[in-house]
Amino acid sequence: MSFSFVGNARIIETVNRFISAGHIPHAIIIEGDEGTGRKTLANYIAKAAVCLSGNSVCDNCKCCRLVDTNNHPDIIYIAPEERKKNISVAQIRTLRSDAYIKPHMQGKKVFIINKAETLNEMAQNALLKTLEEPPANVLFILITESSSAFLDTIISRCVCLSLLAPSRQESIDYIKAETGIEQSLCENAVDSARNNIGKALVLLGRNSAPTNALAEEFAAQLFDNAPTIELLKSVHSLEKDRIAAGEFVSQLKAIVADKIRLEQNNAIVLPRLIKYYDTLSEMQPHLITNINLSLFFTSLISKLK
């Protein structure tokens, strides 16, 4: 497999050494900021653990293809349940029971715990019992912003891989090659995101956003011709977070685009929707400059109105 990962060469070398030797540690912590490739690396390790070729990732076997479509029965993802902030003890107890059931297919059973920093002390202690005496053919991968959130007893039983943002030039070259966006825009986005590729892609409108609810609420107000002051209030929380602001504008564009498709035959509404989309497209590049976000949203909403 040709594994594309920008930066962190020593970490990737270590991981590939584990894989080629056939000795992937039973518990791994991947720590780093959102956007540094934590999930990409976790999925690569998981794919290697279930690949039928042995000591590599072939990308051709049945297991690899199932991983690519997120359908492999032995790769289980754990994260806080909907509308919950933390991973519960009950979830970890279910994980522990599942860990002792043999894999459905050849290879390991892999548990990927995302937002692992949300495990409270009780949940960590429940997980610790399994890490101390791990079942055969089971791999645990904990994804977190920082391993400092874990008990020392958890850390001592894991191999910790700490990811950093790549160099400025590595980030620019990667984004330019992947997106075809012009050099100056790539440079501005990378500088604003402090070399973090994931966050830079959000600023460029090339990544999904966790601000869906806010964008949908704003769109509903906009379509209902809400007063300017109400629209300004709804985006107030974004005025100190350039990354979230970029996510919001990207989502809002997507919502307007969907609305345009639905209203293709509505000669009254369609022109207004197209103007909304054009305005968002015109304003979006300003987010990768040093524009004051309060000024940005004031100008955006003024133009939309």
C-alpha positions in Angstrom: 0.0 0.0 0.0 1.1 3.5 -0.8 0.3 5.3 2.5 0.1 9.0 2.0 0.8 10.9 5.2 2.3 14.3 5.4 5.0 14.9 8.1 5.7 12.9 11.2 8.1 10.7 9.3 9.5 9.0 12.4 6.1 8.1 13.6 5.1 6.5 10.3 8.5 4.7 10.2 7.8 3.3 13.6 4.3 2.2 12.6 5.5 0.5 9.4 8.2 -1.3 11.4 5.5 -2.7 13.7 3.4 -3.8 10.7 6.3 -5.4 8.8 7.4 -7.3 11.9 3.9 -8.6 12.5 4.0 -7.1 16.0 1.4 -4.3 16.2 1.2 -3.4 20.0 -2.1 -4.4 21.5 -2.9 -0.8 22.7 -1.9 2.4 21.0 -2.6 6.0 21.9 -2.6 8.5 18.9 -2.5 12.0 20.3 -2.5 15.4 18.5 -4.7 18.3 17.5 -7.7 17.7 15.3 -6.6 17.9 11.7 -3.2 16.3 12.2 -4.2 13.0 10.7 -5.0 11.0 13.9 -8.0 9.2 12.3 -6.1 8.5 9.1 -3.3 6.9 11.0 -5.7 4.9 13.2 -7.5 3.5 10.1 -4.2 2.6 8.5 -3.1 0.6 11.5 -6.5 -1.0 11.8 -6.4 -2.0 8.1 -2.9 -3.5 8.6 -4.3 -5.5 11.6 -7.1 -7.1 9.5 -5.3 -7.4 6.1 -5.2 -11.0 4.8 -1.8 -10.6 3.2 0.1 -10.6 6.5 2.7 -8.1 7.7 1.5 -5.4 5.2 -1.5 -3.7 3.7 -2.3 -5.1 0.3 -5.4 -2.9 -0.5 -6.7 -5.8 -2.6 -8.0 -8.5 -0.3 -11.6 -8.8 0.9 -10.7 -7.3 4.3 -9.0 -4.3 2.9 -11.9 -3.6 0.6 -14.3 -3.9 3.5 -12.2 -1.4 5.5 -12.3 1.0 2.6 -16.1 1.0 2.6 -16.3 1.2 6.5 -18.0 -2.3 6.5 -15.4 -4.5 8.2 -17.1 -6.4 11.0 -14.0 -6.5 13.2 -13.3 -2.8 13.3 -15.5 -1.2 15.9 -15.7 2.5 16.5 -16.5 4.0 19.9 -17.3 7.6 20.6 -19.6 9.6 22.9 -23.2 8.7 22.1 -25.5 11.2 20.4 -26.1 14.3 22.6 -23.6 12.9 25.3 -20.3 14.6 26.1 -18.5 11.5 27.5 -18.0 7.9 26.6 -19.9 6.1 29.3 -18.9 3.2 31.5 -21.7 1.2 29.9 -20.0 1.6 26.5 -16.7 0.4 27.9 -18.3 -2.6 29.5 -19.9 -3.5 26.2 -16.5 -3.2 24.6 -15.0 -5.5 27.2 -17.6 -8.2 26.5 -17.2 -7.8 22.8 -13.4 -8.0 23.0 -13.6 -11.7 24.2 -15.7 -12.8 21.2 -13.5 -14.1 18.4 -13.1 -12.0 15.3 -15.6 -12.7 12.5 -12.8 -12.9 9.9 -9.1 -13.6 9.9 -6.9 -11.2 11.7 -7.5 -9.0 14.7 -10.5 -7.4 16.2 -9.8 -3.6 16.4 -11.5 -1.1 18.7 -11.0 2.5 17.8 -12.0 4.9 20.6 -12.4 8.4 19.3 -12.4 11.4 21.7 -10.9 9.1 24.2 -10.1 12.1 26.5 -13.9 12.0 27.3 -13.4 8.7 29.3 -13.9 9.6 32.9 -11.9 7.9 35.7 -14.5 5.2 36.2 -14.6 4.4 32.4 -10.8 4.4 32.2 -10.6 1.9 35.1 -13.1 -0.3 33.4 -11.0 -0.2 30.2 -7.8 -0.8 32.3 -8.9 -4.3 33.3 -8.9 -5.3 29.7 -5.6 -3.6 28.8 -3.9 -5.4 31.7 -4.9 -8.8 30.4 -5.8 -8.2 26.7 -7.5 -11.0 24.8 -5.6 -12.6 22.0 -6.0 -10.9 18.5 -7.4 -7.7 19.9 -6.1 -4.2 19.2 -7.2 -1.0 21.0 -6.5 2.4 19.4 -7.3 5.5 21.5 -7.5 8.8 19.6 -7.2 11.9 21.7 -5.9 15.5 21.7 -3.6 14.8 24.6 -2.7 11.7 26.6 -2.5 13.8 29.7 -6.2 13.1 30.1 -5.5 9.5 30.9 -4.5 7.7 34.1 -0.9 6.8 34.3 -1.9 3.1 34.5 -3.6 3.5 31.1 -0.6 5.3 29.5 1.9 2.7 30.8 0.1 -0.1 28.9 0.0 1.7 25.6 2.4 2.8 22.9 1.9 6.6 22.5 2.2 8.1 19.0 2.3 11.9 19.2 1.4 13.7 15.9 2.5 17.3 15.1 1.5 19.5 12.2 3.8 19.2 9.2 6.2 22.0 8.1 4.7 25.0 6.4 6.0 23.9 3.0 4.9 20.3 3.4 1.3 21.5 4.2 1.2 23.9 1.3 2.5 21.4 -1.2 0.1 18.7 -0.1 -3.0 20.9 -0.2 -2.1 22.4 -3.5 -1.5 18.9 -5.0 -4.7 17.5 -3.6 -7.1 20.4 -4.3 -5.5 22.4 -7.2 -6.2 25.6 -5.3 -3.8 28.4 -6.2 -0.6 28.9 -4.3 -1.4 32.1 -2.5 -4.7 30.8 -1.1 -3.0 27.6 0.1 -0.3 29.7 1.8 -2.9 32.0 3.6 -4.9 29.0 4.8 -1.9 27.1 6.1 -0.6 30.2 7.9 -4.0 30.8 9.5 -4.2 27.1 10.5 -0.6 27.1 11.8 0.4 24.4 9.3 -2.5 22.1 10.4 -3.7 20.5 7.1 -7.2 19.5 8.3 -7.9 23.0 9.6 -6.5 24.6 6.5 -8.8 22.5 4.3 -11.8 23.6 6.5 -10.8 27.3 5.9 -10.6 26.5 2.1 -14.1 24.9 2.2 -12.7 21.5 1.5 -13.7 19.7 4.7 -16.9 18.8 6.6 -18.0 20.8 9.6 -19.2 20.2 13.1 -21.3 23.4 12.9 -24.2 21.9 10.9 -26.9 22.9 13.5 -25.8 26.5 13.6 -25.6 26.8 9.8 -29.1 25.2 9.4 -30.5 27.6 12.0 -29.0 30.6 10.3 -30.2 29.4 6.9 -33.7 29.0 8.2 -33.6 32.6 9.6 -32.2 33.9 6.3 -34.8 32.2 4.2 -37.5 33.6 6.5 -36.1 37.1 6.1 -35.2 37.5 9.8 -34.0 40.9 11.0 -30.3 41.7 10.6 -29.8 41.9 14.4 -31.1 38.3 14.8 -28.7 37.0 12.2 -25.8 38.8 13.9 -26.8 37.3 17.2 -26.8 33.8 15.8 -23.2 34.0 14.6 -21.8 35.8 17.6 -20.2 32.6 19.0 -18.1 32.3 15.8 -16.4 35.7 16.1 -13.4 34.3 18.1 -12.9 31.1 16.2 -11.6 31.4 12.6 -11.7 27.6 12.0 -15.4 27.3 13.2 -16.2 30.4 11.0 -14.8 28.6 8.0 -16.7 25.5 8.7 -19.9 27.5 9.2 -19.6 29.3 5.8 -18.8 26.0 4.0 -21.9 24.4 5.5 -24.1 27.4 4.7 -23.0 27.3 1.1 -23.9 23.6 1.0 -27.3 24.3 2.4 -28.0 27.1 -0.1 -26.8 24.9 -2.9 -29.3 22.2 -1.9 -32.0 24.8 -1.7 -31.2 26.0 -5.2 -31.6 22.4 -6.5 -35.0 22.1 -4.8 -36.2 25.4 -6.2 -35.0 25.1 -9.8 -38.5 25.8 -11.1 -39.4 28.6 -8.7 -38.8 31.8 -10.7 -39.5 34.0 -7.7 -37.2 32.4 -5.1 -34.4 31.1 -7.3 -32.7 34.4 -8.2 -32.5 35.3 -4.5 -30.9 31.9 -3.6 -28.4 32.3 -6.4 -27.4 35.7 -5.0 -27.0 34.2 -1.6 -24.6 31.5 -3.0 -22.6 34.1 -5.0 -22.3 36.3 -1.9 -21.0 33.4 0.2 -18.5 32.4 -2.5 -17.3 36.0 -2.8 -16.8 36.4 1.0 -15.4 33.0 1.8 -11.8 33.8 0.7 -11.6 36.6 3.2 -11.5 34.0 6.0 -8.0 33.0 5.1 -6.8 36.6 5.5 -6.4 38.4 8.8 -9.9 40.0 8.6 -11.6 40.8 11.9 -14.3 38.1 12.2 -16.8 40.5 13.7 -16.3 42.8 10.7 -16.5 39.7 8.4 -19.9 38.6 9.6 -21.3 42.1 9.7 -20.3 42.6 6.1 -21.5 39.1 5.1 -24.9 39.5 6.6 -25.2 43.1 5.2 -24.6 41.7 1.7 -27.0 38.8 2.2 -29.7 41.1 3.4 
